[in-house]
């Protein structure tokens, strides 16, 4: 490894959050100021709210049900309009 290219590591770097929480972590910066931390973030505190604007979840469920109800056909069937017949190996189909 090359020497003198790595930043100085602070094992007890102080972190200060906007909510007033303070704790120590290992970092290459001695002091860290942050706006949100694990003590005030809604995901970690359990106060997370899912806001469904314009019924997006209902629209998604409706599209999913519609897609499940429709029949999926292969491209070859769509073009020719005929169903493909799978014959055993060695047999040929005559279009007479």
FINUTI-670776 format. One record per residue: x, y, z of N, C-alpha, C in turn. Coordinates in nm, 3 decimals. Layout:
// residues N
[r [X,Y,Z],[X,Y,Z],[X,Y,Z]]
...
This chain:
// residues 96
[r [0.083,-0.118,0.000],[0.000,0.000,0.000],[0.087,0.124,0.000]]
[r [0.041,0.227,-0.068],[0.118,0.351,-0.070],[0.101,0.425,0.062]]
[r [0.204,0.493,0.102],[0.200,0.568,0.228],[0.165,0.714,0.200]]
[r [0.109,0.777,0.299],[0.076,0.920,0.298],[-0.028,0.959,0.192]]
[r [-0.115,0.868,0.150],[-0.222,0.904,0.057],[-0.360,0.891,0.123]]
[r [-0.367,0.827,0.237],[-0.495,0.805,0.304],[-0.525,0.920,0.400]]
[r [-0.653,0.962,0.409],[-0.688,1.069,0.503],[-0.677,1.019,0.647]]
[r [-0.668,1.113,0.739],[-0.659,1.077,0.881],[-0.794,1.023,0.926]]
[r [-0.791,0.917,1.005],[-0.913,0.852,1.054],[-0.935,0.890,1.199]]
[r [-1.057,0.937,1.228],[-1.094,0.975,1.365],[-1.190,0.868,1.418]]
[r [-1.146,0.781,1.509],[-1.234,0.675,1.560],[-1.347,0.728,1.649]]
[r [-1.332,0.848,1.704],[-1.434,0.907,1.792],[-1.483,1.040,1.735]]
[r [-1.522,1.041,1.609],[-1.575,1.163,1.548],[-1.711,1.194,1.608]]
[r [-1.736,1.321,1.635],[-1.861,1.364,1.699],[-1.962,1.404,1.591]]
[r [-2.083,1.348,1.603],[-2.192,1.378,1.510],[-2.299,1.455,1.587]]
[r [-2.341,1.570,1.533],[-2.446,1.652,1.593],[-2.560,1.664,1.494]]
[r [-2.680,1.628,1.538],[-2.799,1.631,1.453],[-2.879,1.758,1.482]]
[r [-2.964,1.799,1.388],[-3.050,1.916,1.406],[-3.153,1.893,1.517]]
[r [-3.184,1.767,1.545],[-3.283,1.738,1.650],[-3.221,1.749,1.790]]
[r [-3.089,1.764,1.797],[-3.022,1.779,1.925],[-2.947,1.654,1.969]]
[r [-2.960,1.547,1.896],[-2.890,1.424,1.932],[-2.742,1.437,1.899]]
[r [-2.659,1.374,1.981],[-2.515,1.373,1.958],[-2.463,1.233,1.987]]
[r [-2.375,1.184,1.901],[-2.316,1.053,1.921],[-2.182,1.048,1.851]]
[r [-2.109,0.941,1.872],[-1.975,0.927,1.816],[-1.971,0.811,1.717]]
[r [-1.898,0.832,1.608],[-1.876,0.729,1.507],[-1.733,0.740,1.457]]
[r [-1.688,0.643,1.380],[-1.558,0.651,1.316],[-1.573,0.717,1.181]]
[r [-1.486,0.816,1.151],[-1.497,0.890,1.026],[-1.364,0.954,0.990]]
[r [-1.358,1.006,0.869],[-1.240,1.082,0.826],[-1.257,1.230,0.857]]
[r [-1.373,1.268,0.910],[-1.397,1.406,0.953],[-1.409,1.408,1.104]]
[r [-1.357,1.511,1.167],[-1.357,1.518,1.313],[-1.494,1.556,1.369]]
[r [-1.565,1.648,1.301],[-1.698,1.692,1.343],[-1.793,1.680,1.224]]
[r [-1.913,1.624,1.248],[-2.012,1.607,1.141],[-2.143,1.669,1.188]]
[r [-2.200,1.756,1.105],[-2.330,1.817,1.132],[-2.429,1.757,1.032]]
[r [-2.541,1.704,1.083],[-2.641,1.642,0.996],[-2.780,1.694,1.030]]
[r [-2.869,1.688,0.934],[-3.004,1.738,0.954],[-3.098,1.633,1.012]]
[r [-3.070,1.507,0.984],[-3.158,1.400,1.029],[-3.073,1.279,1.067]]
[r [-3.113,1.209,1.173],[-3.036,1.094,1.219],[-3.131,0.980,1.253]]
[r [-3.078,0.872,1.308],[-3.160,0.755,1.340],[-3.258,0.782,1.453]]
[r [-3.235,0.884,1.533],[-3.324,0.913,1.645],[-3.444,0.999,1.604]]
[r [-3.435,1.068,1.491],[-3.546,1.154,1.450],[-3.604,1.117,1.312]]
[r [-3.544,1.022,1.241],[-3.594,0.982,1.109],[-3.724,0.904,1.126]]
[r [-3.829,0.938,1.049],[-3.959,0.872,1.064],[-3.955,0.721,1.044]]
[r [-3.867,0.671,0.959],[-3.859,0.527,0.935],[-3.814,0.454,1.061]]
[r [-3.717,0.509,1.131],[-3.664,0.443,1.250],[-3.748,0.468,1.375]]
[r [-3.820,0.578,1.379],[-3.901,0.608,1.497],[-4.038,0.543,1.491]]
[r [-4.077,0.489,1.375],[-4.207,0.424,1.362],[-4.319,0.522,1.331]]
[r [-4.288,0.645,1.301],[-4.390,0.745,1.271],[-4.405,0.768,1.122]]
[r [-4.357,0.672,1.042],[-4.364,0.685,0.896],[-4.508,0.676,0.850]]
[r [-4.545,0.767,0.761],[-4.681,0.768,0.707],[-4.672,0.751,0.557]]
[r [-4.751,0.660,0.503],[-4.756,0.640,0.358],[-4.873,0.723,0.307]]
[r [-4.843,0.819,0.221],[-4.945,0.907,0.168],[-4.979,0.860,0.027]]
[r [-5.104,0.822,0.008],[-5.149,0.775,-0.123],[-5.220,0.890,-0.193]]
[r [-5.146,0.964,-0.273],[-5.206,1.076,-0.345],[-5.265,1.026,-0.476]]
[r [-5.385,1.069,-0.503],[-5.456,1.039,-0.627],[-5.485,0.891,-0.645]]
[r [-5.493,0.813,-0.537],[-5.530,0.672,-0.546],[-5.435,0.588,-0.627]]
[r [-5.306,0.609,-0.615],[-5.208,0.537,-0.696],[-5.209,0.388,-0.669]]
[r [-5.229,0.350,-0.544],[-5.231,0.208,-0.511],[-5.350,0.139,-0.575]]
[r [-5.468,0.203,-0.570],[-5.586,0.145,-0.631],[-5.571,0.135,-0.783]]
[r [-5.509,0.236,-0.845],[-5.486,0.231,-0.989],[-5.393,0.115,-1.026]]
[r [-5.288,0.096,-0.946],[-5.195,-0.014,-0.971],[-5.265,-0.148,-0.959]]
[r [-5.345,-0.166,-0.854],[-5.417,-0.292,-0.835],[-5.515,-0.318,-0.949]]
[r [-5.581,-0.214,-0.998],[-5.675,-0.230,-1.109],[-5.601,-0.273,-1.235]]
[r [-5.484,-0.211,-1.263],[-5.406,-0.251,-1.381],[-5.357,-0.394,-1.368]]
[r [-5.318,-0.434,-1.248],[-5.269,-0.570,-1.225],[-5.380,-0.672,-1.250]]
[r [-5.501,-0.645,-1.200],[-5.613,-0.735,-1.222],[-5.650,-0.744,-1.370]]
[r [-5.646,-0.631,-1.440],[-5.677,-0.629,-1.583],[-5.575,-0.710,-1.662]]
[r [-5.448,-0.698,-1.626],[-5.343,-0.773,-1.694],[-5.356,-0.922,-1.667]]
[r [-5.395,-0.960,-1.547],[-5.410,-1.101,-1.512],[-5.529,-1.163,-1.586]]
[r [-5.631,-1.083,-1.614],[-5.750,-1.133,-1.681],[-5.730,-1.149,-1.831]]
[r [-5.639,-1.072,-1.890],[-5.619,-1.080,-2.035],[-5.536,-1.203,-2.071]]
[r [-5.560,-1.255,-2.192],[-5.490,-1.373,-2.240],[-5.363,-1.329,-2.312]]
[r [-5.252,-1.388,-2.277],[-5.125,-1.355,-2.340],[-5.101,-1.453,-2.454]]
[r [-5.078,-1.398,-2.575],[-5.052,-1.482,-2.690],[-4.912,-1.454,-2.742]]
[r [-4.856,-1.551,-2.810],[-4.723,-1.536,-2.867],[-4.730,-1.449,-2.991]]
[r [-4.617,-1.391,-3.031],[-4.612,-1.306,-3.150],[-4.652,-1.382,-3.275]]
[r [-4.608,-1.507,-3.286],[-4.640,-1.586,-3.406],[-4.790,-1.609,-3.418]]
[r [-4.858,-1.626,-3.307],[-5.003,-1.645,-3.311],[-5.074,-1.516,-3.346]]
[r [-5.020,-1.402,-3.301],[-5.082,-1.274,-3.330],[-5.074,-1.241,-3.479]]
[r [-4.959,-1.268,-3.542],[-4.939,-1.234,-3.682],[-5.024,-1.320,-3.775]]
[r [-5.017,-1.452,-3.758],[-5.085,-1.542,-3.850],[-5.232,-1.562,-3.814]]
[r [-5.265,-1.546,-3.692],[-5.402,-1.569,-3.650],[-5.433,-1.716,-3.630]]
[r [-5.335,-1.804,-3.659],[-5.353,-1.948,-3.643],[-5.278,-1.994,-3.519]]
[r [-5.329,-2.099,-3.461],[-5.258,-2.157,-3.348],[-5.150,-2.250,-3.400]]
[r [-5.040,-2.251,-3.333],[-4.929,-2.335,-3.372],[-4.955,-2.477,-3.321]]
[r [-4.936,-2.575,-3.409],[-4.958,-2.714,-3.373],[-4.823,-2.779,-3.349]]
[r [-4.806,-2.834,-3.233],[-4.682,-2.904,-3.200],[-4.699,-3.052,-3.231]]
[r [-4.625,-3.100,-3.332],[-4.631,-3.240,-3.370],[-4.510,-3.312,-3.313]]
[r [-4.522,-3.442,-3.291],[-4.408,-3.519,-3.242],[-4.292,-3.511,-3.340]]
[r [-4.172,-3.535,-3.292],[-4.051,-3.527,-3.373],[-4.058,-3.625,-3.490]]
[r [-4.024,-3.577,-3.607],[-4.022,-3.664,-3.726],[-4.146,-3.652,-3.810]]
[r [-4.256,-3.600,-3.759],[-4.378,-3.587,-3.837],[-4.388,-3.444,-3.893]]
[r [-4.438,-3.435,-4.015],[-4.456,-3.305,-4.079],[-4.603,-3.283,-4.104]]
[r [-4.638,-3.156,-4.107],[-4.778,-3.119,-4.128],[-4.792,-3.070,-4.272]]
[r [-4.888,-3.127,-4.346],[-4.916,-3.084,-4.483],[-5.031,-2.985,-4.478]]
[r [-5.011,-2.872,-4.540],[-5.116,-2.769,-4.544],[-5.203,-2.788,-4.667]]
[r [-5.267,-2.902,-4.681],[-5.350,-2.932,-4.797],[-5.493,-2.901,-4.766]]
